[in-house]
Structures are given as C-alpha cells and as structure tokens.
C-alpha cells in the first residue's frame, strides 16, 4: 500500500453512552468528527509534500555532562554551607 494513498476513514465512535439528546454528547461527537476529518486531510496533504532533503553535514549529538568530581565538590560545599547555617542559627539565639 502506498504511503500517500488517499483512503476513506470512518469516525471512531466515542464511549459516551447511547442515544439521548444531550448537548455535551453532541458537542463531543462533533469534535470527534472534526478531528477525524482534520487527520484525514493532514494525511492527504502529505501526498504532495516534497521529499525531505538530506543533511549537508553529518548530524551529531554533543552531550556535556559534569564530571563526577565537580558534582562531589558541589555536594561538599552544600554540606559545609548547611552546617554553617545551622551553627549560625544556634549561636544567634
């Protein structure tokens, strides 16, 4: 089956109860119908889209993580700062 082939779609029913003249149910069914139509249109629109161009350069991912030493240093500094705040709060009383 071709990717860009235009196919008919059926609106999937919503599990919101049977029958009734409820305004909320009618609104939800209307939204569901509109979403199905927009999905079908978006799929059909891709038929005339040009192919995706190739990258000029090879894509690469650069991941910069902190070294474990700098993370340990931050932990030590946080512990020292916390200790100083506790000691100051005790002395300031």
C-alpha positions in Angstrom: 0.0 0.0 0.0 1.4 3.4 -1.0 2.1 5.8 1.9 0.4 8.8 0.2 -2.7 6.9 -1.0 -5.9 8.7 -0.1 -8.1 6.4 1.9 -11.6 6.9 3.3 -11.9 6.9 7.1 -14.7 6.1 9.4 -15.2 8.2 12.6 -14.4 6.0 15.6 -17.4 6.1 18.0 -16.9 7.6 21.4 -17.9 5.5 24.5 -20.1 8.3 25.9 -23.4 6.4 26.2 -26.2 5.6 23.8 -28.9 7.9 22.5 -30.2 10.9 24.2 -30.4 14.5 23.1 -27.6 15.6 25.4 -25.8 18.8 24.3 -22.4 17.6 25.7 -22.6 14.3 23.8 -23.4 16.1 20.6 -20.5 18.5 21.1 -18.1 15.7 21.8 -19.3 13.8 18.8 -18.9 16.9 16.7 -15.3 17.4 18.0 -14.5 13.8 17.3 -15.8 14.1 13.7 -13.8 17.3 13.1 -10.6 15.6 14.5 -11.1 12.7 12.2 -11.6 15.0 9.2 -8.5 17.0 10.0 -6.4 13.8 10.5 -7.6 12.6 7.1 -6.8 15.9 5.5 -3.4 16.1 7.0 -2.6 12.6 5.7 -3.9 13.5 2.2 -1.8 16.7 2.2 1.4 14.8 2.6 0.8 13.3 -0.9 2.2 16.5 -2.5 4.9 17.3 0.0 8.4 17.2 -1.4 10.8 14.5 -0.1 12.9 15.5 2.9 16.3 16.8 1.8 19.5 15.2 3.0 21.6 16.9 5.6 24.5 18.9 4.2 26.7 17.8 7.1 26.5 14.7 9.2 24.4 15.3 12.2 26.0 14.7 15.6 24.9 14.8 19.2 27.1 16.6 21.7 26.4 15.7 25.3 28.1 17.8 28.0 27.8 16.2 31.4 29.5 17.4 34.5 32.4 15.3 35.8 31.8 13.3 39.0 34.5 15.4 40.7 32.6 18.6 40.2 29.4 17.0 41.4 31.1 15.8 44.6 32.6 19.3 45.1 29.1 20.8 44.9 27.8 18.3 47.4 30.6 19.0 49.9 30.1 22.8 49.5 26.4 22.3 50.1 27.1 20.3 53.3 29.5 22.9 54.6 27.1 25.7 53.9 24.2 23.9 55.6 26.4 23.2 58.6 27.4 26.9 58.8 23.8 28.0 58.6 22.8 25.5 61.4 25.7 26.7 63.6 24.8 30.4 63.0 21.2 29.8 63.9 22.2 28.1 67.2 24.7 30.9 68.0 22.3 33.7 67.0 19.7 32.7 69.6 
